[in-house]
């Protein structure tokens, strides 16, 4: 019989752990139509397979650390029916892993949509395909209409994390336990549970979540390696990052990495970039779709003032706006790093153009500041 542990590698070999860059960068949302931009502005991502592969390979060539998809099951309605077309993220991740060589590849999974026994084996399979580059982004559940396609009623907010914790407990044990075991929890039962092969990454793939509520942060502190926090401002993101890291260390004795999200609109000058931003968010913005998204966000968020972030909702999924010249974009990323963020997942209206701009025009400023280097990953 094959030794299930002989082919394993340390989790520190995952591209996000291995990278020496002070500020890690991942590409966010390229698996969905519109990406993170809720607008009729031309040139947005269409969610075609050749397009996804091209974006992943461009990101890898630029030395970025990860591809992070959005889990989506239906569009948001409105003028554009935002993200109506999307690739399921586990199979998407398997394909992207096979089409790349170095970049980290994540799948975003909603807890109510898959049983831990299937999840454990699927993740292990992708980890083998990627050679230990896979990561799991856990979402406890948030969009009533989407989750309603899988279950009659979505559980109350905090109980979703109780389910997610047990879900992770069983999944993690399947990744690490020798032989069969019986699992009997409150939400999951798995008699004679077993899963082989084990993941390539010893102990299981890197795990992340986006908990901003107190219960979400507790879940991330216990089960995750990385947590995303909202960034209404650079200062607030930094303060939240410090608080989340302190909580993880105090409660579970672990060092938790903290990322946030940003969208980039980069042009030769700040004025040109602001004009494009206005065209995307105002002239071409899908206001009805934004209302639908806000109605889904607000009951499931922490303390973020989502309505005040409405233009950012339309232009970039509510993430932090980096709008301006290459120097201005770089200054924003440098400031986020200086305020304690370990990394950012970013998106652009046009991903391929944006990655090329980032590599050629923004990177020199980041290198000079010591935030990133071309050989860091």
C-alpha positions in Angstrom: 0.0 0.0 0.0 1.1 3.6 -0.6 2.2 5.5 2.4 -0.3 8.4 2.5 2.2 10.7 4.1 5.3 10.0 2.0 4.4 12.5 -0.7 3.4 15.4 1.6 5.2 18.7 1.8 5.2 21.4 4.6 2.4 23.9 4.5 5.0 26.6 4.4 5.6 25.6 0.8 2.2 27.0 -0.1 2.9 30.1 -2.3 1.2 32.5 0.2 3.4 31.1 3.0 6.6 30.8 0.9 6.5 34.3 -0.5 8.9 36.7 1.2 7.0 39.8 0.0 5.8 42.0 2.9 2.5 42.6 1.1 1.1 39.6 -0.7 -1.2 40.1 -3.7 -4.0 37.9 -4.9 -6.3 38.3 -7.9 -10.0 38.3 -6.8 -13.2 37.5 -8.6 -12.0 36.6 -12.1 -14.3 33.6 -12.3 -17.5 35.7 -12.4 -19.1 37.8 -15.1 -18.4 41.4 -14.3 -15.6 40.4 -11.9 -16.2 42.7 -9.0 -17.6 45.6 -11.1 -21.4 46.1 -11.2 -21.6 48.3 -14.3 -22.3 48.3 -18.0 -18.8 49.8 -18.6 -17.2 48.0 -21.5 -14.4 45.5 -21.2 -15.4 43.7 -18.0 -14.6 40.1 -17.5 -17.1 37.7 -19.1 -16.3 34.4 -17.2 -15.1 32.4 -20.1 -12.6 29.5 -19.5 -9.8 30.8 -21.8 -10.1 34.2 -20.2 -9.7 32.6 -16.7 -6.6 30.7 -17.8 -5.1 33.8 -19.4 -5.7 35.9 -16.2 -4.2 33.2 -14.0 -1.1 32.9 -16.2 -0.6 36.6 -16.4 -0.9 36.9 -12.6 1.7 34.1 -12.2 4.1 35.7 -14.7 3.7 39.0 -12.7 4.7 37.2 -9.5 1.4 37.5 -7.8 0.7 35.0 -5.0 -2.8 33.7 -5.5 -6.0 33.4 -7.5 -9.1 33.8 -5.3 -12.6 33.2 -6.8 -16.0 34.3 -5.7 -18.5 31.7 -4.8 -21.7 32.5 -6.7 -24.8 30.5 -7.6 -27.0 33.2 -9.2 -26.9 36.7 -10.4 -27.7 39.8 -8.3 -30.5 41.1 -10.6 -30.6 44.7 -11.7 -29.6 46.0 -15.1 -26.5 43.7 -15.4 -27.7 40.7 -13.3 -24.2 41.0 -11.8 -22.2 37.8 -11.6 -25.0 35.8 -13.2 -22.4 33.7 -15.0 -19.8 32.1 -12.8 -17.6 29.1 -12.7 -18.1 26.7 -9.7 -14.9 27.3 -7.7 -13.7 23.8 -6.8 -13.7 22.6 -10.4 -12.4 26.0 -11.5 -9.5 25.8 -9.0 -8.7 22.3 -10.3 -8.5 23.6 -13.9 -6.5 26.7 -13.0 -4.1 24.5 -10.9 -3.5 22.3 -13.9 -3.0 25.3 -16.2 -0.4 27.0 -13.9 2.8 26.1 -12.1 3.6 28.4 -9.2 0.7 30.6 -8.2 -1.6 29.7 -5.3 -5.1 28.6 -6.2 -8.2 28.9 -4.0 -11.7 27.7 -4.0 -14.4 29.6 -2.2 -16.9 27.2 -0.7 -20.3 27.9 1.1 -20.6 25.6 4.0 -24.3 24.6 3.3 -23.5 23.5 -0.2 -21.2 20.5 0.4 -20.7 17.7 3.0 -17.3 17.6 4.7 -16.6 14.0 3.4 -16.9 15.2 -0.2 -15.1 18.4 0.5 -12.1 16.7 2.1 -11.5 14.4 -0.9 -12.2 17.2 -3.4 -9.7 19.5 -1.7 -7.1 16.8 -1.5 -7.5 16.0 -5.2 -6.9 19.7 -6.1 -4.0 19.9 -3.8 -2.4 16.9 -5.7 -3.2 18.5 -9.0 -1.6 21.8 -7.9 1.5 20.2 -6.2 0.5 21.7 -2.8 -0.7 25.1 -4.0 -4.4 24.8 -3.1 -6.2 26.9 -0.5 -9.8 26.8 0.8 -11.8 30.0 1.4 -14.7 29.2 3.8 -18.0 31.1 3.7 -20.5 30.2 6.4 -23.4 31.4 4.3 -24.8 34.9 3.5 -27.1 35.3 0.5 -30.6 34.1 1.4 -31.6 33.5 -2.2 -28.5 31.5 -3.0 -28.5 29.4 0.1 -32.2 28.9 -0.4 -31.4 26.9 -3.5 -29.7 24.3 -1.2 -31.7 24.5 2.0 -35.2 25.8 3.1 -34.0 28.3 5.6 -30.6 29.9 6.3 -29.6 29.6 10.0 -29.2 32.6 12.2 -25.8 34.4 11.7 -23.9 33.0 14.7 -25.2 29.5 14.4 -23.9 29.4 10.8 -20.4 29.6 12.3 -21.3 26.9 14.8 -22.0 24.7 11.8 -18.9 25.9 10.0 -16.8 25.0 13.0 -18.0 21.5 13.1 -17.7 21.3 9.3 -14.1 22.3 9.6 -13.5 19.9 12.5 -14.6 16.9 10.4 -12.9 18.1 7.3 -9.6 18.6 9.1 -9.8 15.2 10.7 -10.4 13.6 7.3 -7.2 15.3 6.1 -5.1 14.1 9.0 -6.5 10.9 10.6 -5.0 7.5 10.1 -7.7 5.0 9.1 -11.4 5.1 9.8 -13.1 7.0 12.6 -16.6 7.7 13.7 -17.8 11.3 13.9 -21.0 12.3 15.7 -21.6 16.0 16.1 -24.5 18.3 16.4 -24.8 19.0 12.7 -22.8 16.2 11.0 -22.5 12.5 11.5 -20.0 10.3 9.6 -19.7 6.7 10.8 -16.6 5.0 9.5 -15.3 8.2 8.0 -12.1 8.0 5.9 -10.4 9.9 3.1 -7.4 9.0 1.0 -5.2 10.3 -0.4 -4.3 13.0 2.1 -3.6 16.5 0.8 -0.1 17.2 -0.4 0.2 20.0 2.2 0.8 18.3 5.5 -2.1 19.0 7.9 -4.3 20.1 5.0 -4.5 23.1 2.6 -4.3 26.7 3.7 -7.7 27.9 5.0 -9.1 31.4 5.0 -12.3 33.2 5.6 -13.8 36.7 5.7 -15.1 37.1 9.2 -15.8 40.7 10.3 -18.4 40.0 13.0 -17.3 38.9 16.5 -18.3 35.3 15.8 -16.8 35.4 12.3 -13.5 36.6 13.8 -13.6 33.9 16.4 -14.1 31.2 13.7 -11.2 32.6 11.7 -9.0 32.7 14.7 -9.7 29.0 15.5 -9.8 27.4 12.1 -8.1 29.6 9.6 -4.6 30.7 8.6 -5.8 34.0 7.0 -8.8 36.3 7.5 -10.1 39.1 5.3 -11.3 42.3 6.9 -13.3 45.2 5.5 -11.4 48.4 4.6 -13.6 51.5 4.8 -10.3 53.4 5.2 -6.7 52.4 5.5 -6.6 53.4 9.2 -9.7 51.3 10.0 -8.4 48.3 8.1 -5.1 48.6 10.0 -6.9 48.9 13.4 -9.1 45.9 12.6 -6.1 43.9 11.4 -4.3 44.5 14.7 -7.4 43.6 16.7 -8.0 40.3 14.8 -4.3 39.3 15.1 -4.4 40.0 18.9 -7.5 38.0 19.4 -6.2 35.0 17.5 -3.0 35.0 19.5 -4.8 35.5 22.8 -7.5 32.9 22.3 -5.8 30.2 20.3 -2.0 31.0 20.5 -1.7 31.4 16.7 -0.4 33.9 14.3 -3.2 34.8 11.9 -2.5 36.6 8.7 -4.9 39.4 7.8 -5.8 40.6 4.3 -8.2 43.0 2.8 -9.7 43.7 -0.6 -9.1 46.5 -3.1 -10.0 47.4 -6.6 -7.6 49.2 -8.9 -8.3 51.8 -11.5 -5.0 52.9 -12.8 -4.3 55.5 -15.5 -1.5 57.9 -16.4 -2.8 60.6 -14.1 -5.1 60.8 -11.0 -7.5 62.9 -13.0 -7.8 60.3 -15.8 -8.3 57.5 -13.3 -11.1 59.5 -11.4 -12.9 60.1 -14.7 -12.9 56.3 -15.4 -14.1 55.7 -11.9 -17.0 58.1 -12.3 -17.9 56.5 -15.6 -17.9 53.0 -14.0 -19.7 53.9 -10.8 -22.0 56.6 -11.9 -22.6 56.8 -15.6 -22.6 53.1 -16.2 -23.3 51.9 -12.6 -26.0 49.3 -12.0 -27.9 51.1 -9.1 -30.6 48.5 -8.8 -28.0 45.7 -8.6 -26.2 47.7 -5.9 -29.4 47.8 -3.9 -29.8 44.0 -4.2 -26.2 43.5 -3.1 -26.5 45.9 -0.2 -29.6 44.1 1.0 -27.6 40.9 1.0 -24.5 42.4 2.6 -26.0 44.4 5.5 -27.5 41.6 7.6 -24.3 39.5 7.3 -21.6 42.1 7.8 -19.9 43.5 10.9 -19.8 47.2 11.6 -19.0 48.4 8.1 -21.2 51.3 6.8 -22.0 49.6 3.5 -24.3 52.3 2.2 -21.6 54.9 2.5 -19.4 52.6 0.4 -22.1 52.5 -2.4 -19.7 53.7 -5.2 -17.2 51.2 -4.0 -19.9 48.5 -4.1 -20.6 49.3 -7.7 -17.0 49.7 -8.8 -15.4 47.0 -6.8 -17.6 44.9 -4.5 -17.3 47.2 -1.6 -13.5 46.9 -1.4 -11.0 49.7 -0.9 -10.6 52.0 -3.9 -7.1 52.4 -5.3 -7.9 55.0 -8.0 -5.1 57.1 -9.6 -1.8 57.1 -11.3 0.7 54.2 -10.8 2.4 56.2 -8.0 -1.0 56.9 -6.3 -2.0 53.2 -6.5 1.4 52.2 -5.1 1.1 54.7 -2.3 -2.2 53.2 -1.3 -0.8 49.7 -1.2 2.3 50.8 0.7 0.1 52.6 3.3 -2.0 49.4 3.7 1.1 47.4 4.3 2.5 50.0 6.8 -0.8 49.8 8.7 -0.4 46.1 9.3 -2.1 44.3 6.4 -0.3 41.2 5.3 -1.8 41.1 1.9 -4.5 42.3 -0.5 -6.8 40.6 -3.0 -7.4 42.9 -5.8 -9.5 43.3 -8.9 -9.6 45.5 -12.0 -12.3 46.4 -14.5 -10.1 44.8 -17.1 -8.0 42.1 -15.4 -5.5 41.5 -18.1 -4.8 45.2 -18.7 -4.7 45.8 -15.0 -2.2 43.0 -14.2 0.0 44.3 -17.0 -0.1 47.9 -15.6 0.6 46.5 -12.1 3.6 44.6 -13.3 5.1 47.3 -15.4 4.0 50.6 -13.8 3.1 50.0 -10.1 5.7 47.3 -9.1 8.7 49.7 -9.5 7.3 51.9 -6.7 6.6 48.9 -4.5 10.1 47.5 -5.0 11.6 50.9 -4.1 9.5 51.0 -0.9 10.6 47.4 0.0 7.0 46.1 0.0 7.4 43.7 -2.9 10.2 42.3 -5.1 10.1 40.5 -8.4 11.8 37.4 -6.8 9.8 37.5 -3.6 7.4 34.8 -4.6 
